[in-house]
Amino acid sequence: MKKYLIAMAAATAAGGALAQSSVTLFGVVDASVVYTRGSGNGSAHKTQLGNSGNMFSRLGFRGTEDLGGGYSANFWLEMGLQNDSGTGFPSNSNNQASGNGTPGVLSFNRRSTVSLAGPFGEVRLGRDYVPAFWNTAIFDPFGTGGGIGANQIYFSGLGGLVAPTGTRASNSVGYFLPASLGGFYGQVMYAMGENDSNSVLPGTQVSNKRDGQHTGARFGYQSGGLNVAIATGRTRYAAGDLRVTNLGASYTFDAALMNLKLTSELYKESKGSTDAKGVLIGFQLPIGPGEIKASYARYKLEPLNAVLEPTTSKLALGYVHNLSKRTAVYGTIARISNKNGATQALAGAITRPNRASSGVEFGMRHMF
């Protein structure tokens, strides 16, 4: 009997090992030297060793199990890294400010999902990217991890980096369309704030049971050199809902124009009594083993009944030189201009209202 149990255990372990198609360890380590400065009385400049100047530094594990018949089970665990200091990033437990974790800790804040995929598409559960984030990331030549060149709309917007659901949502259920739809693609998401049904704001009788509840969708079409997508998202808060809508497009020309890729994004959001609008245009141009990229973005806040509408513009130019398929060095210059009372500055700098901020960055990125 004992020999039989040992044999069964061995067979079960072997079967599990054979069924597991793949498990992959992956990551990015990106570091850069950055100098940024402001202008005007009381302004400040800064020199620092930064991270994620070309791509966000990260460490992750992903795997898939072939279930047969075109079906698979998948998992994805990914954490963000601040490799300049050896620390990490916190996650968020409930899509609200109250759920922010402890700064500097390592957590699977970037993505932690399990999913079932097949001919029907994919159902994904866990912490994942919200649909509206993808247009901001994909249709900016610098993306959202481009250091001083990164998307100005994302870093200064109401629904960008500062919002709990500006990039990702916890407690989410997502559905992705299958890849066999002739170029059409899309996803929908519902994420829970997980508040009690009788929960109220402290010291009031105002219900906040829906705080942190997020719904979003993104649909697009890609064929040849064309890629266009529209996305929208809404996060409920007792203090005022956050709504984001954006439209992104890109076109990659043929080899006669050296695979020039033109990109653009239109962006609109609202939170409480404040609306905002943004627009971005840019290009990516491969040159030998490298790539030149540039973008111009304009972002305007529109507070209700305000006399002035703070407006920020950003111009960025960068070059990435690939030393191999996994390793690259890069450099970026950028400048932010403010008007109507805006005070946006490049990371680390402080600038006076209606004045400019500029910076330069040089770094190295390695993927594995």
N, C-alpha and C positions, 0 to 999 in steps of 0.2 A: 504493500500500500504506500509506504514511504517513497519507494522508487517511482511509483506511478505518479505521485504528487510532484516529485522533482521533475519528472519528464514533462508533465503538463505545464509546469511553470516555465520550463525552458522553451517549450513550444510556443507558449503565449508571448514570451519576451521576444522570440525570434520573429513571430508573426508581426508584432508591433514594429519591430525594426525594419522589416521588409516593406510594410505599408507606408512608412514615413518616406515620402519622396525626397524631401530636401529640407535642411535647416541651414540658414546662412547667417554668418556674423558679418556686419557691414558697418561702415562709418565714414566720417569726414573729420579731418583735423585741419583747421584753417586759422592762421594767425597773421596779423598785420601791424605795422607801425603807422599810427594815424596822428596827423596834426590838424586841429581845427581851431578857428578863431572867429570872434565876433567883432562888432564895430560900435563906436559911440562910447560916451562916458559910462563907466561902470561895466563895460564889456570884459570878457575873459577869453583866454585861449588855453589850449591844452594839448600836450603831447602824451600819447598813451600807446601801450601795446594792446591791441584789440583782438577780437576773434570774429570769425564768420564774415570776413570782408568780401569773399566771393561766394561762398556757400555756408549755410549754417553748420557749425560743428555738431557732430552727433555720434551716437553709438547705438546700434540696434541689432535685433535678432528677428528673423522672419522665417517662416516655414510653411510647407504645404504637404498635404497628404492626398494622394490620388485615391478617390473612392470608387472609381470605375464609372463608365457610362457618361463621361464628360463632366463628372462632379468632383469637387475637391473641397477639403477643409483647410482653412488657412489661419495663421496667426501672425501678428506684427507687434513687436514691442520696441519702442524707439525713444531714447532720451536725448535732450539737448545738453551740450557741453560748453563751458567757458574755459577753454584750454589755456588761456592766458593766466588763469588763477587756479585751475584744477577743480573748480566748483561746477555745479549744475544749475538747473532751473526748477522752480516748483511747478506743480500741476494745480488744477482747480477741481474741487470735488462737486460743486453744485452750480457752476456757470454764473456765480454771483461773486461780488467782492468779498463776501464772508467766507468763501471757499478757497481763497488763495492760500497756498502753502507757504512754508518757510523759505525765504530767499536763499539760494546757494546750495540747497540740497539736491541730490541726484534723484530723479524720478522719471518715469516713462511719460513725460509731459507732452512729447511730440505726437505720439500715437500709441495706443494700446488696444488692439482690436482682435476679435476672433470672427471668422466669417465662413459662410457656405456659398460656394460658387458653382455655377453650372450653365446649361443652355438658357436658363431663365434670366441670367444675370448674376448678381451677388448681393447677399444680405449680410451686412456688417454691423457688429455690436461692440460698443466701447467708446473710448475717447478718440475722436477723429476730426479731420479738417471739415469746417463748415463749407457748404457749396459756394457761397459768395467769395470766400477767400481765394479760390483757384484763379478767378479772372485777374485779381490783383497780382498774384504771383506769376502767372504764366505770361501775361501780356505786357510785362515790364521787362526790358532787356536786363536790368539788374536784379529782378525779382524782389523778394522781401528780405533776402539775406545778402544784399550787395553792399554792405558797409555804408560809407558816406554817400554812395550812389543809389542806395535802396529807395524803394517806392515812397515818395513823399506823402501820398494819400494814405498809405498804410500806417506810417509812423506818426502822422499828425491828426488823423481823422478820428471822428467820434466812434466809428466802428472798426478801427484798426487795432494796432498793438495794445492800446490802453483798455480795450473792452474785453471782458471775460470770454466772450464768444466771437471776438474779432477774427480769430484764426481757427480755433478748435472749440469743440463742445464735448463735455463729459456726459456720460449716461445716455449715449445716443444710439438710435436705431437708424441705419441707412440702407438705401437700396440703390444699386447701380444697374443701368441698362446693360444688356449683353453687347459684345463688340461686333456682332454680326448684323448691324442695322444699316449697312450702306453708308457709313460715315457719320450717322447720327449717334450722339452719346448724351448721357444725362445721369443725374442722381437726385434723390430727395432724402431729407433727413428730418427726424424728430428727436429732440433731446430734452430730458427732464431736469427740472431744478430740484426735484425730490423734497419739496416742502410738505409738511403735514396739511391735511385738508382744512384744519381750523387755525392755521398759522396766521398771525397778524404782525404788522410792523410794531416794534417795541414802543410802548407808551401810547399806542393808538388802537383804533378798532378797524384799521384799514387792512384788508386781507392781502397777504403776499404769498398765497399758496401757489401762484403761477410764476413767482420770481425765478428767473433763470431758465424758463421754458423756451426752447428755440425750435423754430421750423424754418427750413430752407430748401431751395431747389436750384438746379443748374441744368441747362439744356444747350447743346451746341451741335455744330456740324463741321467736319473736317474732311477735305478731299483735295488731293494734289497739294498745292501750296497754300490753300485757304484754310483758315481756322477761325471760327466765330462762335461766341457763346454769350448767353445772357443768364444772369443769376440774381437771386433775391434771397433775403433772409430777414427774420424778425425774432427778436428776443424780448420776452415780456419782463418788465420790471414794474414794481409798484410805483416807483418814482418817475416812470415814463418809459414807453417801449423804444427800443432801438431798431430801426429799419434800415436796411442796406440794399441797394439795387445797383448793379453794374453791367456794362456791356463791353466786351473785349473782342478784338479782332487782330489777326496778323496775316500777312501774305509773304511767302517765300518765293522769290523769283528764281528762274532756272539758272543753269550754270553760266549762261551768257552774261548774267549780271552777278556772277560770283556768289550765288546763293544768298543774295541780300534779303534780309527779313525785316519788314516794316511792321510795327506794332502800334496799337492804340487802345485806350480804355476811357470810357465815360462812366462817371461814378456819382451817385446821389445817396444821401443818407439823412436821417432825422433822429433826434433824441430829445424828448420833452418839447421845449419851445424853440429849439435850434435846428435849422436845416443846414446842409452843407452840400457843395458840389465840387467835383474834381474832373480834370481831363489830363490825359497823358498821351504823348506820342514818342516814338523812339525807333531805333534800328539796331540791327546786329549784322556785322559784315565780316565773314571769315577772311583772314589774310594769312596764307601759308599755314604754319602750325598754330596760329593765334586767331584772335577775334577782336575787332573794334566794336564798341557798343556805346550808345549815347541815348539820353532821354531828356525830355522837357515835361515837367508836370506843374499844374496850377491848381491850387486848392483854396476854396473860399467858404468861410463860415457865414451863415445868414441868420443871426439871432432875431427873434421876433421883436419888432418895433425898435430895433437898434438903429442908431444914426450911421454907424460905420460897420462895414462888413470886412473883418480881418482877412487878408488875402496873402497867400504865400506862393512863390514860384521857385522852382528848383531846376537847375541845369546841371547835368552830370555827363562826364566823358570818361571812358575807361578802356583799358586794353588787357586782355588775358592771353598769356603765352603758354602753350601746352608743351611741357618738357617730355611728357609721355601721355598715355591714355588716362593715367590716374593722378598725375602731378602737374601743377601749373603755378606760375608766378603771375602777379597782376599789379596794376596801378590804376588809380582813379583820382580824378579831380572833380570837385563839385562846388556849387555856389547857390545859396538860398537868398532870395530877395523878399522883403516884407513891406506891406503897406496897410493903411487903415488900422494901425495899432497892433499888427501882428508882430510876434517876437520869436518865431521859430528859428532854431539854430541847429547846425550839425552837431552830432553827438560829442559832448564834452565842452562845447563852447557856450558862451552866454552873450547875447546881443541885445541892443536897445531896440525899442519899438521903431518900426519903419526902417530899420537898418539891415545890413546884409551879414551873412556868415559864409565863410569859405573854408575849404580844407583839401588836404591831399593824403593819399593812402597808398602804401606799398606792402604787398603780402605774398604769402605762399599757401597753397591749398593741396592737400593730399587725400585721395579717396581710397578706401580699401573694402 
